[in-house]
Amino acid sequence: MARRAAFLAVIVGLLCSLSQAQTPIRYLVRLANSERHLIQVTIDIPPGLPTHELQMPVWNALYQVRDFSQYMNWIRATDPSGHTLPLQQLNASRWRVTGAEHGARIEYEMFSNDSGSFGAELNAHHAFLNLAEVLVYVEDARRGPLQIEFSNVPAGWKIASALEGERSAYQVQNYDKLVDSPVEIGTFAESDFMGTCGRYRVVLDSHGPAETLSKIIPPIQRIVAEAAR
């Protein structure tokens, strides 16, 4: 009888662990203040491990170390009830949160005024997000499923991304897939076309977008066709 009870306890424990492993990390990215270029991020970590290490990337696309943590204004950790959790900074880009067995909420603020293809920029005109520059990842959940949502998006602004989802909420396979998908939020112009391997979406934030799109779409179509061939 005791052996059967122990066996059932192990099965229940495994099922609980599996359920926790499949529960996604949730990101909320809030366009908090476009005039001051401030983005606030909330990470909800489901119940499970009591300790997690958090890492701000020091890499992205370029063959060089990049210090994204320099743009962080503050960071804090709480439990689901709002009580403060210990958050130890291990180095400039890494932290350890403890007491998280019942779940944890990580909140922090980023100054985002870094324009360019590998930057993160929020202003009154638009937001362009290289997500590796603004999203801390949970080390033990980096390869697990994630959810991300964008809020405080001004009226009339649209969201363009390769992420799969609807409106402002998206489901992602893992962190690397997430940060390989830049996000443009604003009043951009766009044009789709069908290629050999699927549908392609061209998003353009520019003055006189119609004329520019008419110039750049044909060479892009030729490049796509040749690459597919």
PLY file of the C-alpha trace (Angstrom):
ply
format ascii 1.0
element vertex 229
property float x
property float y
property float z
element edge 228
property int vertex1
property int vertex2
end_header
0.00 0.00 0.00
2.82 2.37 0.94
4.63 1.49 -2.29
1.48 2.27 -4.32
1.06 5.61 -2.52
4.69 6.48 -3.20
4.23 5.56 -6.87
1.14 7.78 -7.14
3.00 10.63 -5.45
5.80 10.37 -8.01
3.27 10.39 -10.90
1.50 13.45 -9.48
4.85 15.19 -9.03
5.86 14.46 -12.60
2.52 15.73 -13.93
2.85 18.92 -11.92
6.40 19.43 -13.18
5.25 18.85 -16.76
2.41 21.34 -16.33
4.79 23.95 -14.95
7.29 23.33 -17.76
4.59 23.95 -20.36
3.31 27.16 -18.77
4.78 30.00 -20.82
6.71 32.96 -19.52
4.61 36.08 -20.17
6.03 39.42 -21.28
4.11 42.69 -21.24
5.85 45.52 -23.09
4.28 48.87 -22.27
5.02 51.98 -24.33
5.04 53.99 -21.13
6.19 57.43 -22.24
7.07 58.19 -25.86
8.25 61.75 -25.10
10.83 60.45 -22.63
11.56 57.28 -24.69
10.54 54.99 -21.80
9.47 51.37 -22.20
8.35 49.35 -19.18
8.55 45.55 -19.23
6.79 43.04 -16.99
7.82 39.37 -16.95
5.46 36.91 -15.24
7.25 33.69 -14.25
4.93 30.77 -13.39
5.30 28.73 -10.17
8.08 26.16 -10.16
11.73 26.64 -9.28
12.51 28.74 -6.19
15.44 30.48 -7.89
15.87 31.92 -11.37
18.73 33.76 -13.02
17.82 36.63 -15.33
20.02 37.80 -18.17
19.99 40.89 -20.34
21.64 39.92 -23.66
25.10 41.26 -24.40
24.93 40.08 -28.01
22.71 40.62 -31.04
23.40 40.30 -34.77
26.79 42.01 -34.64
30.12 40.37 -33.81
30.65 42.48 -30.74
29.61 42.71 -27.10
26.86 45.28 -26.57
25.89 46.66 -23.17
22.09 46.85 -23.27
21.88 46.99 -19.47
23.17 50.57 -19.59
19.69 51.61 -20.76
17.92 50.08 -17.73
16.66 52.65 -15.23
15.45 50.26 -12.52
14.40 46.64 -11.90
12.41 44.93 -9.13
10.86 41.54 -8.31
7.66 40.61 -6.44
5.64 37.47 -5.77
2.05 37.04 -7.08
0.74 38.81 -3.95
2.93 41.84 -4.56
5.48 41.15 -1.81
9.07 42.05 -2.65
11.35 39.15 -3.57
15.15 39.19 -3.11
16.83 40.25 -6.35
20.62 40.05 -6.37
22.62 41.67 -9.15
25.40 39.27 -10.18
27.02 41.51 -12.76
26.01 44.45 -14.95
23.62 42.32 -17.03
22.61 39.42 -14.77
20.39 39.02 -11.69
19.21 36.21 -9.40
15.68 36.17 -7.96
14.91 33.87 -5.01
11.71 32.84 -3.25
9.96 32.36 -6.61
8.51 28.87 -6.07
4.97 30.33 -6.16
5.75 32.48 -9.18
7.44 35.84 -9.65
6.87 39.13 -11.42
9.89 41.02 -12.73
9.39 44.68 -13.67
11.90 47.11 -15.13
12.17 50.25 -17.22
14.29 50.85 -20.35
15.36 54.13 -21.94
14.88 53.41 -25.66
16.26 56.04 -27.99
18.74 53.93 -30.00
17.79 54.23 -33.67
18.94 51.96 -36.47
18.54 48.36 -37.58
19.90 46.94 -34.32
18.41 49.44 -31.90
15.32 50.04 -29.79
13.59 53.36 -30.25
10.38 54.85 -28.91
9.31 58.38 -29.76
6.17 60.31 -30.67
6.46 59.11 -34.27
6.87 55.35 -33.85
8.51 52.48 -31.98
11.06 50.15 -33.51
12.12 47.35 -31.18
15.08 45.08 -31.51
13.70 42.92 -28.71
17.13 41.65 -27.62
17.83 45.20 -26.49
14.82 45.43 -24.17
13.88 41.89 -23.03
15.62 40.16 -20.15
15.34 36.37 -20.40
14.86 33.74 -17.70
17.87 31.43 -18.03
16.12 28.15 -17.22
13.15 28.97 -19.51
15.02 30.33 -22.52
14.07 27.35 -24.72
10.45 27.19 -23.54
7.28 28.82 -24.91
6.66 32.52 -24.38
3.83 34.99 -24.72
4.34 38.67 -25.42
1.87 41.53 -25.48
2.30 45.22 -26.33
0.21 47.80 -24.49
-0.28 51.58 -24.40
-0.07 51.59 -28.20
-1.37 55.00 -29.39
-4.62 55.10 -31.34
-4.05 54.68 -35.05
-0.73 52.85 -34.67
-0.31 49.36 -36.11
2.08 46.53 -35.21
4.25 44.71 -37.73
6.27 41.64 -36.78
7.10 38.13 -37.93
5.65 36.86 -34.64
2.50 34.75 -34.80
-0.55 36.17 -33.07
-3.41 38.62 -33.25
-3.56 42.35 -32.60
-0.99 43.01 -29.87
-0.57 39.51 -28.32
1.73 36.85 -29.73
2.80 33.25 -29.01
6.47 32.36 -29.46
8.32 29.02 -29.45
11.33 30.25 -27.46
13.35 33.32 -26.55
15.73 33.11 -29.52
12.79 33.08 -31.93
11.34 36.06 -30.08
14.41 38.28 -30.35
14.96 37.29 -33.99
11.65 39.05 -34.77
11.99 42.85 -34.73
8.82 44.86 -34.16
7.69 48.10 -35.84
4.81 49.98 -34.21
3.45 53.11 -35.84
1.66 54.44 -38.92
3.90 52.63 -41.41
3.03 51.70 -44.99
3.22 48.10 -46.14
2.99 45.92 -49.23
2.72 42.14 -49.52
3.68 39.94 -52.44
3.72 36.21 -53.12
7.03 34.49 -53.79
8.00 30.92 -54.58
8.33 30.03 -50.91
5.40 31.99 -49.48
4.08 35.45 -48.75
6.48 38.33 -48.08
5.61 41.48 -46.18
7.48 44.75 -46.71
6.98 47.37 -44.00
8.20 50.92 -44.57
8.39 53.86 -42.17
9.15 56.76 -44.50
7.94 60.01 -46.00
6.29 59.44 -49.38
6.02 55.68 -48.81
4.01 54.86 -51.97
6.75 56.10 -54.28
9.47 54.40 -52.26
7.59 51.08 -52.16
7.14 51.17 -55.95
10.93 51.45 -56.27
12.04 48.85 -53.74
9.45 46.07 -54.22
10.60 44.95 -57.74
14.27 44.40 -56.74
13.18 42.63 -53.55
10.99 40.32 -55.66
13.96 39.56 -57.94
16.20 38.80 -54.96
13.56 36.49 -53.45
13.03 34.69 -56.79
16.75 34.16 -57.33
17.30 32.97 -53.77
14.41 30.51 -54.11
15.75 29.28 -57.47
0 1
1 2
2 3
3 4
4 5
5 6
6 7
7 8
8 9
9 10
10 11
11 12
12 13
13 14
14 15
15 16
16 17
17 18
18 19
19 20
20 21
21 22
22 23
23 24
24 25
25 26
26 27
27 28
28 29
29 30
30 31
31 32
32 33
33 34
34 35
35 36
36 37
37 38
38 39
39 40
40 41
41 42
42 43
43 44
44 45
45 46
46 47
47 48
48 49
49 50
50 51
51 52
52 53
53 54
54 55
55 56
56 57
57 58
58 59
59 60
60 61
61 62
62 63
63 64
64 65
65 66
66 67
67 68
68 69
69 70
70 71
71 72
72 73
73 74
74 75
75 76
76 77
77 78
78 79
79 80
80 81
81 82
82 83
83 84
84 85
85 86
86 87
87 88
88 89
89 90
90 91
91 92
92 93
93 94
94 95
95 96
96 97
97 98
98 99
99 100
100 101
101 102
102 103
103 104
104 105
105 106
106 107
107 108
108 109
109 110
110 111
111 112
112 113
113 114
114 115
115 116
116 117
117 118
118 119
119 120
120 121
121 122
122 123
123 124
124 125
125 126
126 127
127 128
128 129
129 130
130 131
131 132
132 133
133 134
134 135
135 136
136 137
137 138
138 139
139 140
140 141
141 142
142 143
143 144
144 145
145 146
146 147
147 148
148 149
149 150
150 151
151 152
152 153
153 154
154 155
155 156
156 157
157 158
158 159
159 160
160 161
161 162
162 163
163 164
164 165
165 166
166 167
167 168
168 169
169 170
170 171
171 172
172 173
173 174
174 175
175 176
176 177
177 178
178 179
179 180
180 181
181 182
182 183
183 184
184 185
185 186
186 187
187 188
188 189
189 190
190 191
191 192
192 193
193 194
194 195
195 196
196 197
197 198
198 199
199 200
200 201
201 202
202 203
203 204
204 205
205 206
206 207
207 208
208 209
209 210
210 211
211 212
212 213
213 214
214 215
215 216
216 217
217 218
218 219
219 220
220 221
221 222
222 223
223 224
224 225
225 226
226 227
227 228
